[in-house]
Amino acid sequence: MRRLDQVLSSLGYCSRREAVMFVKNGRVKHNGLVLTKADQKVDPHAVTVDDEPLEAPDGLLAMLHKPVGYVCTHDGNEGPTIYELLPDQWLRRNPAVTSVGRLDKDTSGLLLVTDIGPLVHRYTSPKAEIEKTYLAEVDRDLEASLIETFAKGDLMLRSEEKPCLPAKLEILAPRTARLTITEGRYHQVRRMFASQGWQVEKLHRERFGDYTLDDLAEGEWRMVGMTKPE
Ligand code: URA
């Protein structure tokens, strides 16, 4: 059981002070009964605001179909941010939602967002070796030898000391490929192709671990469940 005002403010509904008004206005119920005090202890799962259950009281995990042109930082100096595509209430949560890793401004596709700190660490830890699949369009015809080059596990990127882990390349069309990597180095896909003399002109992430975009439209988000136990 937790204090109602703390619950509402940590889930981004209002400040603790505003919670008093929420209660006064009869907007908050617990097991269907109108609450009268903002400092009352409650089970967050039994609380409703305006007759709606609280949003993700145990932590929020969602996927966003990131469009090209959006940055994954909170600071808007580099252009529009992915956070502009998410409900404001998510940013008012404490902790606020953040992306699980990042995609470049010029990359589109699947991005997980969450306020569950341990989940960010688990999904971005190099040890986790989560598979991420990208569709890449390149500037000239691909060569079949690239499949082996990326698969061998000895590809060195400029100014790095460790080779990239083996990656799986499928050539889908002369200038289109699907690449699955298990790391998340800075600009990794673009740099892998660049190391072999190809420039990536378009990059889209189709999959992150067990999550795929399916029919989620660009710029849209949807809540997802956790696919692995905590
Ligand atoms: N690799 C890249 O080069 N860019 C991304 O956004 C993700 C992987």
Boltz pocket constraint, residues with backbone or C-beta under 6 A from the ligand:
constraints:
  - pocket:
      binder: B
      contacts: [[A, 102], [A, 103], [A, 104], [A, 107], [A, 185], [A, 186], [A, 187], [A, 188], [A, 189], [A, 190], [A, 191], [A, 203]]
      max_distance: 6.0
